[in-house]
């Protein structure tokens, strides 16, 4: 399940607020997001050993950022197809999981999670000698990756950002409501947030566990830091793969695409019309998706 839309659905009752953050792990990286609410935990990380040396064919290590669907003990099975494809192409590929709370990825404070990514990127670059890395991110992992690229100025360390079923601009939050049997609501969760933003503080106080997810709703400072103005960053090549069967990032396709110059936006069903159906979660492990990701990283 996507953390981003967990937050958006929550704001049918109340919208999101930004959370305070502590000092950056990197003295050269500062985040502008501050708040007077209590701190949201950063969560822990699971990072692999950096024991691969990139070759001349694929000089940029690939950091894979899973989404929030499933738990950390399911990660290996979920992402083995992608890792196999990347490594078969001669690349170094590492799965990084951040913001972990009770086995759930990306359940912590978004700016803190982005700094966790920044720390791992630095570690990979030091260990491999690579000047830049590539990022392949899914769903909620894409949101944290974009915060890292734009707000923490991580773009100088990244060549390619390949985003699978990301929640971008234009999401309405109804996909998560449908999973709970709520259909045809009188207004979308995002509309509710815009109408009643004053409920944010009350919800954050009453239900602190919701606060991290609500950072990803369109009324939060964290969200606006990413999506106000231009999302894409100079020097980074962005590719997005969306699916028409996305029941989480809704409206499907519209929610995921980044309509800015230079972005490669692809709809799975258009690109692979005869392929087996995928949805928000299974998109990541389709053989067609893995081949497409390798293709984007080779371009």
N, C-alpha and C positions, 0 to 999 in steps of 0.2 A: 504494500500500500504506500502511496506517495505521501511523504510528510507535507509537501507543499499543499496538497489538496486536503489533507487532514486539517491544516490550519485554516484553509479557505472555508471548509465546511463548518468548522467551529464558529466562524464568525457569522453564521446565520443568527447565532445568539450574540456574538460580539466579534469585532475585528482585531487585527494584530497590533502589537506594539513592539518597538525595538527594545532590545535588552542592553544593559550595560556590559562593557567588556573590560578586561584588565589590560595591563600593558602588553604590547605585542611581543611575541617570542623573538621576532627579528627587530632590532632597534631601528632599522630603516623602514619598517612597515608600520604605519599607523592607520587605524580605522576611525572614520568620523562618527560612527554610530555610538551614541551615548543615551542613557535614560536614567530616570530616578527610581526605577523599579528595582527589585532585588535581582541579584545576578542569576543568570541561567547557567547551569553547569555546561562545561565544554564537552564532557564525555571523554571516553578513552579512545585509543586507536589500536588497530591491528595492522601492522605493516610487515611485509615480507623481507627477508634478507636481500640486500642488493648485491647479488652474486653473479651478475651477467655483464659481460663486456660487449657493448655494441660494435658491430662491424661496419665496414665502409658502405655496404649496401643499405643498411638501416642505422645511421649514426645517432638517431634520436630515440632514447628509451621511451616506452609507452607506459603511462600511468593510467590504470583503469580504475574508475570510481563507480562502484555499483550504486544502484538506487536504494531506496528504503524498503523495498518489498522483500519480504522474508526476513530471516534472522541471520546472524553471522555464521551459524553452523550450516547454513544452506548455501553460503557464498560459493564454495568450491564447485558444487554441482551446477549452480546457475551460470557461472562464468567460465567453466572449463572450455566450452566451444570457442569462446572469444580468445582466450589465452592460447589455445592450441593453434588457432588460425594465425595469430600475431607472431607466435614463436616459429611456426612453420615457414613464415615469410622471412625469417632470419632476424627478427627483432627481439630486443629485450623488453619484456612486458611484466609489470608488477601490479597486483591488485592492492589498492590502499582503501582501508575502511576507517572512517573517522566519526566523531560525535557519537560514539557507541554508549548507549545506556540500556541496561537490561537486555543485551543482545540485539538491540535495534540500531541500525546504522542511521547517521544523520539525525539523531534525536536530541542533540545539544544546541548550544548557541551558534548560530550560523557564522558570525564573524570569527569566533574561536575555531570552528571547524575549518574555515578557510585558512586560518593560520596554521592549522595542523597540515593541510595540504601544502602550504608554502614551505613548512619545515621539511616535509618528505621530498618535495621537489629539489630543495637545496641538497639534501642528503644524496639523492640519486645523481645529481649533477657532479657533486664532489667525488662520489665513488666511481663513477663511470668516465669522468672527464668530458661529458657531453656539454655543449654550450646551451642546448635547449632540450626540452622533452616534448612529447606529444601527450595529449589527454584524450581519453575516451571515457565519456561519462553518461550515465543513464539516470533519467528522472530527477529525483531530489539531488543526486550527485552532481547533476548538471547545474543546478541552481548554486550550490556551494562553489563549484568550479568557476562559474561566471562572477561570483563575488570576489574570488581570488584573483581572477584575471583583471577585472575592472577596478575594484575598490582597493585591493591590496597591491595593485600594479604588478601583478604576476606575469603580464603579457610578455615582458622582455625575456622571460625564461621558457616560453612556450611557442612552438611552431604551429602545430595543428590542434584544434579543439573539435572533436567529433562528438556530437550530442545526440543521444538516442531517446526519443519520446520525452524531451524536456518540457517543463512547464515554463512558458515564456509569457509574453504579453497576451491579453485577450482571453485568459482562462476564466471560467465562471464558477467552478467548484461544484457543479451539479453532479459530476461523475461520482464523487464520493457519497453524496446523499443517496444516489440510486443504489449503492451497495448496501445501504441501511434500509432499503425499502421505501425511501422517500422520493416520490416522483412528482413531477409537475408542481414544484413549490411555488408559492405566490410571487416570490422573487428569488433570484439566484443568491448564493452566499456572498458573492462579491458585491452585488447590489445592496444586500443587507448591511455589509460593512460600510459602504459609502453613505448609507442613510443614517446609521447609528454608530458612528465611530467612538462616541463617549463610552460605549459598553466595554471597550477594550481593557481599560484599567481594572474594571470590576471583575472581568473574567480572569485576568492574569492573577489577581489577588486570590480569587476563589479557587482557581484551578491552575496552579503554577506549572503543572506538567504540560499544559497546552501551549505555554508561552513560546517554546522553541519553534513549534510548527507554525504558529501565527506570525512569526517573523517573515514567512514566505507569502503572506497575503498582500494584495495590492495596496492596502492602506498603511503598511508598516514602513518605517524608515529604512529597514534593511532591504526590502523589496525595491523601494524607490531609488536606493543607492545604486542598484543594478540596472533598473529599467527606465529611470528618467534619463532622457537624452539618448545618445547612441550606446547600444549594448556592446557591439563588437569593438575590438581594440586593434590599433595599428600593429602590423607585423604578425598577427595570428590569422591563420586560415580556418574559417569556421565551416563545418558541415553539419546539417541537421537531417535526421531521419525520423519521420512521423508515420503513424499508421491510422487508417480510417476506422479501425476497430478499437481505438483507444477509448476505454470506458473510464479512465482516471483523469487524464489531461483533456478536459472538455472545454469547449467544443473540440472534438477530435480534429487534428491537423491544424486548425486555426490557433489552438492553444500552444502548439509546439514550434511553429515556424518562426524564424527570425527574419523579418522582411527588411533587410538592410543590404547595401551594396556589397558584393563580393561573397555573400553567404551562399553555399550550396544547399538548397532546400529540396528534399526529396520525399515523396510519399511512397511508402513501401509498396502499396498495391499498384501504383502506377509503374514503378520500376520493375516489379516482379509479379506480373498479372497472373501467372499460372502457379505461383508458389503456394504452399499451405498457409492457411490463415494464421496471423499472429495478433496479439493484443499488446497492451501497454507493457506487460511484464515479459511475455515470451518473445517479443521483438529482439531482445538482447541476445538470444541464443539461436536464432534462426541461422542456418548455413548461408542463406543469402545475405543476411545482415552482416555476418562476420566477413564475408568476401567483400562486401561494399565498404566496410570499415578499412580493411587492408588497402583497398583501391584508393580511398581518400588519403590515406597516409603515404601512398606512393606518388600522389600527384604533386 
